[in-house]
């Protein structure tokens, strides 16, 4: 059977695309506005020298560069319309910050146009199905001051960003269901709860027994089979994921990454100790990139050492604990070696290593997201100040990504569901036709 084709909107560095490719799907093109994140995407999915079998087809009419969705629609709306009937799945969706409607009409805030532009792109391409991943808070209803006037009239009730999304997609003919999913149940060594929304075009949804909700039943079946196929346990601890990247006893060397300033060090990867580590390595014998270690001051290392010795692992430090150690950050998690990691965020100093007084490297964070070691990351490692809202360095790319193993399961489930739809249309379509003809007479 020919591989199902997908387009990835708001792709970031490519976690969702990688998972869908692992599920046997074929990428067509991706849209990502940030140049750093797109450089990472390009290195792994477009560059002929490094895609490892996950190469996107990429149409000749679309330049291989960072694109904003508004720019894409403005310059290539006619090309998108020509894709109708050729795209099975439209993956990705507007980032959560794009859904801020606070105190304004929808059309007044440029960021909120991401929502409208996304629905416009869906309506242009008309894929068979949609996949969206976002934070659970997308379903939270904002306070009354955040209720806004809709383009078609005043709002009569408070609605969450998710409600608005479903309404917009329903308006262009898609049935959407959503469910909270924990990535740690899919072979990802991280407790990452996300809202997964799946939509099916209305003319196809009626052929799926049980409706779109059926997809989440299939997803659970795929989850079990995926763990069996990969040879993974029900849960993977942080230590089981990254113990071969520890610096204790490892040979340190200067970091030679061309995008890192001088003066940093990195550790060499050790021998794999677990099934998960062997899966992440695959046949990639060379040292992975993004192994750069943070340059902590002596007093910072001493403080981190005391935290590891005295604080409970695997839970966020409370206000009193943070104050006692002179910490100002709201979120600090010392990793537990025996449990999955907490949610990997875009900020590098949120999580402490389980046995070493330091923050995680980009590569360790990527491992906890289920990115394989061959996956390359491009761009600067960190950023700061007001640039945090404008740039997407490596830590941010990893923290924003959909875990590939979770995406793989979602892609497999969606392929199975689309297969079911095609079988139903073939088997029962003729019966419906005969019934209609008999009724006519």
ABEGO torsion letter per residue (X at the ends): XBBBBBBBBGAEAGAAAAAAAAAGBBBABBBBABAAAAAAAAAAAABAAAAGGABBAEBAABBBBBBBAAAAAAAAAAAAAAABGABABBBEBBBAAAABABGBBAAABAAAAAAAAAAAAAAAAGBABBBBBBBAAAABBBBAAABBBBAAEBBABBBBAAAAAAAAAAAAGBBBBBBBBBAAAAGBBBBBBBBBBBBBBAAAAAABBGEAAAAAAAAAAAAAAAAAAAGBBABBBAAAAAAAABABGBBBBBBABAABBBGBBBBBBBBBABAAAAAAAEABABBBBGABBBBBBAAAAAAAAAAAAABBBGBBBBAAAAAAAGBABABBBBBBAABBBBBBBABAAABBBAABBBBBBAAAAAAAAGBBAABBBBEBABBBEAAAAABBBAAAAAAABBBAAAAAAAAAAAAAAAAAAAAAAAAAAAAAAAAAAAAAX
